[in-house]
Amino acid sequence: MAKRPVFEEVSDPTASRPVQTTGMIDAAPKGARRAIRLWLMVLFALVWATIILGGATRLTGSGLSIVEWAPVVGTIPPMTEEHWLREFTAYQQIPQFSIINPDMDLQGFKFIYWWEWSHRQLGRLIGLVWALGFLGFLVARKIPAAWTPRLLGVGALGGMQGAIGWWMVSSGLNEGMVRVASYRLATHLGLAFLILGLIAWYVLQLSRSEAELLRARRAAEPKLFSISTGLLHLAFIQILLGALVAGIDAGRSYIGWPKMGGEWIPEWIWDTDLGWRNFFENPATVQFTHRMVGYLLTIFAVVVWLRARRSPHPVTRGAFTAMLVAMAAQIGLGILNVLHASPLALALSHQFGAVVLFVLILRARHHARYPIEISVRGVRK
């Protein structure tokens, strides 16, 4: 048998090499992920602004200044003195005017009218931006696979939000009512946060490729994801309770901290005549519940943060630390509000902080599910 040379070529160098193929995820149409992400970020900013403007509308008592729902013609404000007088006359027919604002003149009415009108126009702008973006991407066939139902769902929830907004306003037009029903206000705000949370999650998803997300999910931390999901749910409940506080001005009824009006437990925390409605209509009950859940949320956040410290992923640990810092800031704003009877600037800051905290919890939760792995050299894998 002939001896073979040590460096003998074992393959034909001229032979063609097999073409490497990618997996199904990489081969699937990616669509305009970056463009859709940018569009969703614009929607996110608009929804955030709407939440803050809605808070200002409520705190200034402006929500009932427009007593009809006119989705199309309502976009045009009064242009003449005659039109202004017509709107003012309509407002004078509801209980809020006769009970709360009997001395209001036309100039005072214009002040509250512009708050509510601006809030409604911002809601319409969100609907327009969504519709133009969605239809544009749909016609151009740039929506990634499986994303059409998600983006359509955002628009459907936005349309539902407009209907719930009028359902809320209409409750304040009934006899004996001087403001909207607090539980309807909580429903309206809760849906706004749901829309905001979905958009934020989708933005995070679109910031990375499907292949990268699949690889990241293999390194997920299920327990951290689970408890951060619980934290997100509890934060959402606290936001709804905050809406109930705002809905009946409970934040201005009992001031002081840590006591409420000088009492650890308010004397009028339960009105037997109200029954279960104490949780919606009794300022003492509503504010006390909001405070207690706030304490529980803080403890839970610390527990989640301590668990996150054991994460092997630096980005994940940083995300949960940012969440805890936002929690501390929100606690401080809440205390300042109850000490100063919720003035407009502080109350809006507290609502702004709620959005920041909610989004940061959501972001930390996303990192628990899809961690960003960093190599020993500090380079993202």
Disulfide bonds with the S-S distance in Angstrom:
none
